Amino acid sequence: MHDIMIRGGLVYDGLDPVPQQLDIAMKDGLIQAMAANLTADAKVVISADGAIVAPAWVDIHTHYDGQVTWDSEMNPSASHGVGTIVMGNCGVGFAPVPKGGEQDLIDLMEGVEDIPGAALSEGINWEWESFPEYLDALERFPRAIDVATQVPHGAIRAYVMGERCNTDYAPTADEVEQMAALVREGVAAGALGFSSSKTLLHKDIHGDYMPGTFSGRDEMLALGLGMKLSLIHIS
C-alpha cells in the first residue's frame, strides 16, 4: 500500500509540455507510480480534480539572504509552491563580511531591495565571516525548501576595499586578485556563481551607488574568470 495517492490532477511533469490527467502514487516521500486510473490503494487519497499538479517551482531571483538564516519555512515562497530559491542576486548579500562590516551590508540590502534594516539587524545571527562559513551556517539550519546562492559583488568589494568599495572605481591589481580569489573560494564551496549589478537605481540607504556599479572591464573579467576557474577545478 502506498502512503499517498493524488487522483485526477492535470499533471505538468516538467518534461512534456502537454499536461495529462494522471494519478500519482507515493511512498516514503518518493513517487512510485504515475498513470491514468491507478488501481493501487493508499493510506491517504487526495482528489485533484480540476487542479494542476506540478513539481515545486524554482525561483531564480530572490533576496532571502538574511531571512534564510532565521526562517525555516521561507514564506511566502514555500506557500506558493516554490521548492528551491536562488538568492545572492543583484550583487547584494551578507558574505563575506569583515568584523564590523555587518551594518554596511544591511544598509546596502535595505537600499537596493527595500528590505527593512531593522528586521535584518534583529534577525541575522552573524556566525560567519567567509562565504564558505556562510554556506556552512545555512547547511546547519533546518528548512522546508532548498536554497542556493551566488557570490555577491557588493560584499566581496566591501570586504577587500573597505570604505573605498563604492567610491574607488580603480582597485589595485592586488585587490582585483583578492576579489577573484573570493569568487573562486565561494564557487568552490558550493555557490552557483557570481552576481553583480550595473543599474543606477541600486543604491544603499545613504544614496551611495552599489559597490561595483562602475567597476571596469579588467575587474569584471577577473571575477568572471575566477568563477570559471573554480568550475574547472570542481569538475
PAKOLSE-290418 format. One record per residue (C-alpha): x, y, z; residue number from 1; residue in one letter. Coordinates in pm, whole numbers. Layout:
N
(r (X, Y, Z), NUM, 'A')
...
This chain:
235
(r (0, 0, 0), 1, 'M')
(r (116, 349, -86), 2, 'H')
(r (127, 637, 161), 3, 'D')
(r (-41, 897, -60), 4, 'I')
(r (-242, 888, -382), 5, 'M')
(r (-317, 1208, -576), 6, 'I')
(r (-603, 1130, -814), 7, 'R')
(r (-727, 1301, -1127), 8, 'G')
(r (-500, 1604, -1140), 9, 'G')
(r (-380, 1772, -1457), 10, 'L')
(r (-12, 1683, -1434), 11, 'V')
(r (267, 1903, -1568), 12, 'Y')
(r (572, 1688, -1506), 13, 'D')
(r (835, 1935, -1628), 14, 'G')
(r (927, 1719, -1926), 15, 'L')
(r (622, 1705, -2151), 16, 'D')
(r (476, 2048, -2239), 17, 'P')
(r (134, 1886, -2284), 18, 'V')
(r (-31, 1808, -1945), 19, 'P')
(r (-203, 1477, -1878), 20, 'Q')
(r (-474, 1378, -1634), 21, 'Q')
(r (-298, 1122, -1414), 22, 'L')
(r (-294, 960, -1073), 23, 'D')
(r (26, 977, -868), 24, 'I')
(r (118, 720, -602), 25, 'A')
(r (383, 798, -338), 26, 'M')
(r (558, 604, -64), 27, 'K')
(r (833, 714, 175), 28, 'D')
(r (832, 1056, 14), 29, 'G')
(r (902, 927, -338), 30, 'L')
(r (679, 886, -643), 31, 'I')
(r (622, 514, -705), 32, 'Q')
(r (382, 527, -998), 33, 'A')
(r (218, 782, -1226), 34, 'M')
(r (-51, 678, -1471), 35, 'A')
(r (-416, 724, -1559), 36, 'A')
(r (-663, 536, -1335), 37, 'N')
(r (-415, 369, -1100), 38, 'L')
(r (-576, 81, -908), 39, 'T')
(r (-331, 77, -617), 40, 'A')
(r (-451, 163, -265), 41, 'D')
(r (-309, 436, -41), 42, 'A')
(r (-343, 544, 321), 43, 'K')
(r (-432, 895, 212), 44, 'V')
(r (-617, 976, -110), 45, 'V')
(r (-625, 1335, -236), 46, 'I')
(r (-868, 1435, -507), 47, 'S')
(r (-704, 1677, -750), 48, 'A')
(r (-995, 1704, -995), 49, 'D')
(r (-985, 2046, -1156), 50, 'G')
(r (-640, 2122, -1012), 51, 'A')
(r (-291, 2134, -1161), 52, 'I')
(r (-27, 1902, -1015), 53, 'V')
(r (333, 2000, -1081), 54, 'A')
(r (681, 1980, -930), 55, 'P')
(r (777, 2259, -692), 56, 'A')
(r (893, 2574, -868), 57, 'W')
(r (1249, 2704, -875), 58, 'V')
(r (1252, 3080, -806), 59, 'D')
(r (1573, 3200, -967), 60, 'I')
(r (1567, 3556, -832), 61, 'H')
(r (1508, 3616, -461), 62, 'T')
(r (1666, 3820, -182), 63, 'H')
(r (1620, 3587, 114), 64, 'Y')
(r (1991, 3620, 204), 65, 'D')
(r (1905, 3740, 555), 66, 'G')
(r (1570, 3570, 611), 67, 'Q')
(r (1716, 3234, 520), 68, 'V')
(r (1928, 3246, 838), 69, 'T')
(r (1629, 3262, 1074), 70, 'W')
(r (1317, 3142, 887), 71, 'D')
(r (1289, 2765, 841), 72, 'S')
(r (970, 2785, 633), 73, 'E')
(r (1075, 3057, 385), 74, 'M')
(r (732, 3204, 334), 75, 'N')
(r (568, 3333, 127), 76, 'P')
(r (765, 3128, -128), 77, 'S')
(r (701, 2787, 28), 78, 'A')
(r (325, 2852, 42), 79, 'S')
(r (330, 2949, -326), 80, 'H')
(r (468, 2612, -434), 81, 'G')
(r (834, 2707, -454), 82, 'V')
(r (1073, 2423, -370), 83, 'G')
(r (1406, 2594, -440), 84, 'T')
(r (1508, 2958, -409), 85, 'I')
(r (1813, 3123, -561), 86, 'V')
(r (1950, 3427, -379), 87, 'M')
(r (2265, 3641, -386), 88, 'G')
(r (2121, 3828, -683), 89, 'N')
(r (2199, 4186, -793), 90, 'C')
(r (2541, 4174, -628), 91, 'G')
(r (2399, 4207, -275), 92, 'V')
(r (2432, 3960, 9), 93, 'G')
(r (2579, 3900, 353), 94, 'F')
(r (2904, 3713, 289), 95, 'A')
(r (3190, 3755, 303), 96, 'P')
(r (3175, 4015, 579), 97, 'V')
(r (3462, 4163, 782), 98, 'P')
(r (3416, 4213, 1153), 99, 'K')
(r (3241, 4547, 1193), 100, 'G')
(r (3116, 4550, 835), 101, 'G')
(r (2778, 4391, 900), 102, 'E')
(r (2579, 4715, 910), 103, 'Q')
(r (2719, 4828, 574), 104, 'D')
(r (2580, 4515, 407), 105, 'L')
(r (2246, 4566, 582), 106, 'I')
(r (2234, 4929, 462), 107, 'D')
(r (2309, 4811, 109), 108, 'L')
(r (2039, 4543, 111), 109, 'M')
(r (1784, 4784, 258), 110, 'E')
(r (1860, 5047, -5), 111, 'G')
(r (1872, 4814, -304), 112, 'V')
(r (1587, 4578, -217), 113, 'E')
(r (1379, 4777, 35), 114, 'D')
(r (1409, 4507, 300), 115, 'I')
(r (1378, 4674, 642), 116, 'P')
(r (1719, 4708, 801), 117, 'G')
(r (1567, 4673, 1148), 118, 'A')
(r (1442, 4323, 1061), 119, 'A')
(r (1781, 4224, 922), 120, 'L')
(r (1966, 4363, 1225), 121, 'S')
(r (1734, 4183, 1463), 122, 'E')
(r (1715, 3855, 1272), 123, 'G')
(r (2064, 3780, 1147), 124, 'I')
(r (2298, 3598, 1383), 125, 'N')
(r (2635, 3665, 1222), 126, 'W')
(r (2803, 3326, 1261), 127, 'E')
(r (3036, 3370, 965), 128, 'W')
(r (3298, 3586, 801), 129, 'E')
(r (3388, 3399, 483), 130, 'S')
(r (3147, 3283, 214), 131, 'F')
(r (3212, 2911, 286), 132, 'P')
(r (3131, 2979, 652), 133, 'E')
(r (2802, 3139, 543), 134, 'Y')
(r (2715, 2827, 345), 135, 'L')
(r (2802, 2613, 647), 136, 'D')
(r (2566, 2822, 861), 137, 'A')
(r (2286, 2772, 606), 138, 'L')
(r (2355, 2400, 598), 139, 'E')
(r (2315, 2371, 975), 140, 'R')
(r (1978, 2546, 978), 141, 'F')
(r (1671, 2325, 913), 142, 'P')
(r (1435, 2443, 641), 143, 'R')
(r (1129, 2339, 444), 144, 'A')
(r (1270, 2415, 97), 145, 'I')
(r (1607, 2411, -76), 146, 'D')
(r (1825, 2720, -109), 147, 'V')
(r (2107, 2813, -344), 148, 'A')
(r (2310, 3131, -359), 149, 'T')
(r (2565, 3329, -557), 150, 'Q')
(r (2875, 3522, -453), 151, 'V')
(r (2770, 3891, -441), 152, 'P')
(r (2996, 4157, -594), 153, 'H')
(r (2897, 4421, -340), 154, 'G')
(r (3001, 4208, -45), 155, 'A')
(r (3337, 4100, -185), 156, 'I')
(r (3422, 4456, -291), 157, 'R')
(r (3339, 4582, 59), 158, 'A')
(r (3543, 4300, 212), 159, 'Y')
(r (3854, 4378, 7), 160, 'V')
(r (3835, 4755, -39), 161, 'M')
(r (3663, 4871, 279), 162, 'G')
(r (3532, 5228, 271), 163, 'E')
(r (3662, 5271, -87), 164, 'R')
(r (3432, 4998, -218), 165, 'C')
(r (3170, 5229, -372), 166, 'N')
(r (3383, 5536, -449), 167, 'T')
(r (3705, 5399, -598), 168, 'D')
(r (3642, 5253, -942), 169, 'Y')
(r (4005, 5156, -1000), 170, 'A')
(r (4108, 4892, -744), 171, 'P')
(r (4472, 4787, -743), 172, 'T')
(r (4579, 4472, -925), 173, 'A')
(r (4626, 4305, -586), 174, 'D')
(r (4273, 4398, -480), 175, 'E')
(r (4129, 4260, -803), 176, 'V')
(r (4312, 3934, -743), 177, 'E')
(r (4183, 3920, -386), 178, 'Q')
(r (3827, 3964, -513), 179, 'M')
(r (3878, 3697, -779), 180, 'A')
(r (4010, 3463, -510), 181, 'A')
(r (3694, 3521, -306), 182, 'L')
(r (3482, 3430, -608), 183, 'V')
(r (3687, 3115, -660), 184, 'R')
(r (3654, 3027, -292), 185, 'E')
(r (3278, 3081, -291), 186, 'G')
(r (3205, 2879, -602), 187, 'V')
(r (3436, 2600, -487), 188, 'A')
(r (3239, 2589, -160), 189, 'A')
(r (2907, 2549, -341), 190, 'G')
(r (2787, 2885, -474), 191, 'A')
(r (2602, 2872, -805), 192, 'L')
(r (2809, 3156, -946), 193, 'G')
(r (2872, 3529, -912), 194, 'F')
(r (2633, 3824, -936), 195, 'S')
(r (2678, 4197, -989), 196, 'S')
(r (2471, 4499, -1084), 197, 'S')
(r (2517, 4797, -1316), 198, 'K')
(r (2180, 4963, -1273), 199, 'T')
(r (2189, 5320, -1144), 200, 'L')
(r (1876, 5251, -938), 201, 'L')
(r (2072, 5034, -695), 202, 'H')
(r (2196, 5248, -405), 203, 'K')
(r (2234, 5197, -32), 204, 'D')
(r (2022, 5386, 220), 205, 'I')
(r (2277, 5671, 221), 206, 'H')
(r (2238, 5727, -153), 207, 'G')
(r (2573, 5571, -250), 208, 'D')
(r (2580, 5354, -559), 209, 'Y')
(r (2619, 4983, -503), 210, 'M')
(r (2982, 4870, -492), 211, 'P')
(r (3077, 4754, -840), 212, 'G')
(r (2828, 4970, -1028), 213, 'T')
(r (3108, 5140, -1221), 214, 'F')
(r (3368, 4866, -1198), 215, 'S')
(r (3584, 4839, -1507), 216, 'G')
(r (3640, 4570, -1765), 217, 'R')
(r (3955, 4429, -1603), 218, 'D')
(r (3782, 4379, -1270), 219, 'E')
(r (3474, 4215, -1418), 220, 'M')
(r (3682, 3991, -1643), 221, 'L')
(r (3897, 3878, -1349), 222, 'A')
(r (3591, 3795, -1139), 223, 'L')
(r (3427, 3607, -1425), 224, 'G')
(r (3745, 3410, -1485), 225, 'L')
(r (3765, 3338, -1113), 226, 'G')
(r (3426, 3173, -1136), 227, 'M')
(r (3530, 2982, -1447), 228, 'K')
(r (3847, 2851, -1285), 229, 'L')
(r (3650, 2733, -983), 230, 'S')
(r (3412, 2535, -1202), 231, 'L')
(r (3702, 2379, -1392), 232, 'I')
(r (3865, 2280, -1062), 233, 'H')
(r (3545, 2128, -927), 234, 'I')
(r (3484, 1923, -1242), 235, 'S')
